Amino acid sequence: MKKKHVVAALLLLAPLTACGSAQAGDGSTVTVTVGYQSRTINTVTAGTLLRSLGYFEKQLNSLHDGHTYKVDWQDYATGAPITAQMTAGKIDIGSMGDFPLLINAARGKQLGKPTHLVSVTGYNLRGGLNTIVTAPDSKLDSLADLRGKKVSTSVGSAADGTLVRALQRAGIDPAKGIEKLNQQPAVGASALSAGSADALSQFVAWPGLLTYQGKAKALYDGAELNLPTFHGVTAREDFAEKRPAVLEAFLKAQAQATDYLDAHPVAAAESVAKATGLPAEVVYLYNGAHGIATFDPSLKPQLVSALKQDVSVLKAAELTGDIDVDSFVDDQYVKKALGSGYAERLAAAPPASASEVWPKGASRTQTFKTPTELLTYVSAHQDGIRAAYVPDATTGTLWFADRAVWVADGDRLLPFVAPQTARAYVSAHGGARIVTYADALERAS
């Protein structure tokens, strides 16, 4: 009788001991754990969209190496808990923004659990992924107005980096010139609405979401810094060395998801919106054909260079010490995964900015050569517009046409994300003046 109990116990334990400890050809199950941020929509090609398309699972099934693979997708609000789980050996692959990536590198080295940046998801070469916003009825309309005010941000995030640099350029000490509130994005959004914060500096998709909902207006376009920002994929070194084929399968799948997003931007936006609860119009602002983000897995030199410049901001905030960015960046896996196509992706540039209209009921957008042409179309089809987008005349950052600051310069109608850039243009162009959106529509009709 006792022998039967022992046999039964061993049978119960057998599948458990096989999980995560497969040897080549032993037929056991390998669980790959992926940490992602569903609502940080510039990581969708390594998270939300990739998961919905099932490309990673298909790539794993094509390995035929004697293992059965299972993917455990774990969704987080920020990069910090992903880093914590990675250094604990519980997440194999994660995606996050550039500043969290550096903290990921620092923590991994500090704890003897090194990680590596292996690919990029979404990027903006000027820094447009981060925006400072205020309440819709706020009297604040320049960075100088933030002096002595309460500003919510997430310390250690790229949005905090944008805030620090923007304040420095405006001659405000980021440590003493404002009262910084270290808050998660959702908490900061609530604080802005409640009036307990005067401004909010956050990353995608919060500024666009709050603006779309009429709960905020842009104060500062991060692209004014003209410093690249991006999100990327990091992997544990021990995992990459033990299962290089699995990591390469992930990167192949990420490239497939990138190609899908590029070919079907509206469908991709609808898919991400369904998975996250975000309005598809907001997703498209960032991830659309001419959106704020460009998706490309290649590790471009200008992004790596920007990462090196970011280290000083984190050091000043005493969040990290020195970071060896060159040893953190490891492009061998993505190069092997993409083969001859990697060089082409590396050389590719973001698409030119353009004005777009998303008609109601349409499965694709319409593109216009100029913002004025878009306004002419919108004025004639006002009941049939789902969303209209225009690029900032100075930075190229895409924004909602009805939330932009408009300038009339002769026959030209020019949109700007923030009032400060609009005023700078007016000051430099005699005769130009700021007009309302309604006035701009009327002029274009």
Stockholm file with secondary structure:
# STOCKHOLM 1.0

chainA/1-445         MKKKHVVAALLLLAPLTACGSAQAGDGSTVTVTVGYQSRTINTVTAGTLLRSLGYFEKQLNSLHDGHTYKVDWQDYATGAPITAQMTAGKIDIGSMGDFPLLINAARGKQLGKPTHLVSVTGYNLRGGLNTIVTAPDSKLDSLADLRGKKVSTSVGSAADGTLVRALQRAGIDPAKGIEKLNQQPAVGASALSAGSADALSQFVAWPGLLTYQGKAKALYDGAELNLPTFHGVTAREDFAEKRPAVLEAFLKAQAQATDYLDAHPVAAAESVAKATGLPAEVVYLYNGAHGIATFDPSLKPQLVSALKQDVSVLKAAELTGDIDVDSFVDDQYVKKALGSGYAERLAAAPPASASEVWPKGASRTQTFKTPTELLTYVSAHQDGIRAAYVPDATTGTLWFADRAVWVADGDRLLPFVAPQTARAYVSAHGGARIVTYADALERAS
#=GR chainA/1-445 SS CHHHHHHHHHHHHHHHHHTTCCCTTSCCEEEEEEEECTTSGGGGGGTHHHHHHTHHHHHHHTCCSSCEEEEEEEECSSSHHHHHHHHTTCCSEEEEEHHHHHHHHHHHHHTTCCEEEEEEEEEETTCTTEEEEECTTCCCCSGGGGTTCEEEECTTSHHHHHHHHHHHHTTCCTTTSSEEEECCHHHHHHHHHHTSCSEEEEETTHHHHHHHTTSCEEEEEGGGGCCCEEEEEEEEHHHHHHCHHHHHHHHHHHHHHHHHHHHCHHHHHHHHHHHHCCCHHHHHHHHSTTCSCEECCSCCHHHHHHHHHHHHHHHHTTSCCCCCHHHHBCCHHHHHHHTTHHHHHHHCCCCCCCEEEEETTCSSCEEESSHHHHHHHHHHCGGGEEEEEEECTTTCCEEEGGGSEEEEETTEEEEESSHHHHHHHHHHSTTCEEECHHHHHHHHC
#=GC SS_cons         CHHHHHHHHHHHHHHHHHTTCCCTTSCCEEEEEEEECTTSGGGGGGTHHHHHHTHHHHHHHTCCSSCEEEEEEEECSSSHHHHHHHHTTCCSEEEEEHHHHHHHHHHHHHTTCCEEEEEEEEEETTCTTEEEEECTTCCCCSGGGGTTCEEEECTTSHHHHHHHHHHHHTTCCTTTSSEEEECCHHHHHHHHHHTSCSEEEEETTHHHHHHHTTSCEEEEEGGGGCCCEEEEEEEEHHHHHHCHHHHHHHHHHHHHHHHHHHHCHHHHHHHHHHHHCCCHHHHHHHHSTTCSCEECCSCCHHHHHHHHHHHHHHHHTTSCCCCCHHHHBCCHHHHHHHTTHHHHHHHCCCCCCCEEEEETTCSSCEEESSHHHHHHHHHHCGGGEEEEEEECTTTCCEEEGGGSEEEEETTEEEEESSHHHHHHHHHHSTTCEEECHHHHHHHHC
//
